[in-house]
């Protein structure tokens, strides 16, 4: 790739204000605390970043329906 673009001058790239940077766990792609030594920052479009923290209880497939029922009962 470097060979293909060497004819073009390097340019600064302005990061749009809406872009989000979040600390991510490389092992599972979930959020980490900013001061965690395992964290690396990943870039996300608005609303696309993970919402769960690394280390949260991992749900099993059978838990999916139970959670759905819990959400329904909270709405009533």
C-alpha positions as CSV (number, residue, x, y, z in Angstrom):
1,X,0.0,0.0,0.0
2,X,2.8,2.4,0.8
3,X,4.1,2.0,-2.7
4,X,0.7,2.7,-4.2
5,X,0.3,6.0,-2.3
6,X,3.8,7.3,-2.2
7,X,3.0,9.7,-5.0
8,X,0.5,11.5,-2.8
9,X,1.5,14.0,-0.1
10,X,0.6,13.2,3.5
11,X,-2.3,15.1,4.8
12,X,-3.8,15.7,8.2
13,X,-7.2,14.1,8.7
14,X,-9.8,16.0,10.7
15,X,-11.8,13.6,13.0
16,X,-15.5,14.6,12.9
17,X,-16.8,15.7,16.3
18,X,-19.4,12.9,16.3
19,X,-16.7,10.1,16.3
20,X,-16.4,8.3,19.6
21,X,-13.2,6.9,21.1
22,X,-13.6,4.1,23.7
23,X,-11.2,1.8,25.7
24,X,-11.7,-1.7,24.5
25,X,-10.6,-5.2,25.7
26,X,-8.8,-6.9,22.8
27,X,-9.8,-10.3,24.1
28,X,-13.6,-9.8,23.8
29,X,-14.3,-6.4,22.2
30,X,-16.1,-5.0,25.2
31,X,-15.5,-1.8,27.1
32,X,-12.8,-1.4,29.7
33,X,-12.0,1.3,32.2
34,X,-9.9,4.1,30.8
35,X,-7.1,3.4,33.2
36,X,-7.0,-0.4,32.6
37,X,-3.5,-1.5,31.4
38,X,-5.1,-3.9,28.8
39,X,-7.2,-1.1,27.2
40,X,-6.6,0.1,23.7
41,X,-8.7,2.8,22.1
42,X,-11.0,2.0,19.2
43,X,-13.0,4.4,17.1
44,X,-16.8,4.2,16.7
45,X,-19.5,5.9,14.7
46,X,-22.1,7.4,17.0
47,X,-24.2,4.7,18.7
48,X,-22.1,1.7,17.6
49,X,-19.7,1.3,20.5
50,X,-20.2,-1.7,22.8
51,X,-22.5,-1.0,25.8
52,X,-21.3,-3.9,28.1
53,X,-18.2,-3.8,30.2
54,X,-15.6,-6.5,29.9
55,X,-15.9,-8.8,32.9
56,X,-19.7,-8.6,33.0
57,X,-21.4,-11.9,33.3
58,X,-21.4,-13.6,29.9
59,X,-25.0,-14.6,29.0
60,X,-25.7,-18.0,27.7
61,X,-28.2,-18.6,24.8
62,X,-30.9,-19.9,27.2
63,X,-30.7,-16.6,29.2
64,X,-31.9,-14.7,26.1
65,X,-35.6,-15.6,26.6
66,X,-35.4,-15.0,30.4
67,X,-34.1,-11.5,29.9
68,X,-36.8,-10.8,27.3
69,X,-39.4,-11.8,29.8
70,X,-37.9,-9.7,32.5
71,X,-37.9,-6.6,30.3
72,X,-41.6,-7.3,29.4
73,X,-42.5,-7.6,33.1
74,X,-40.7,-4.3,33.9
75,X,-42.7,-2.5,31.3
76,X,-46.1,-3.4,32.9
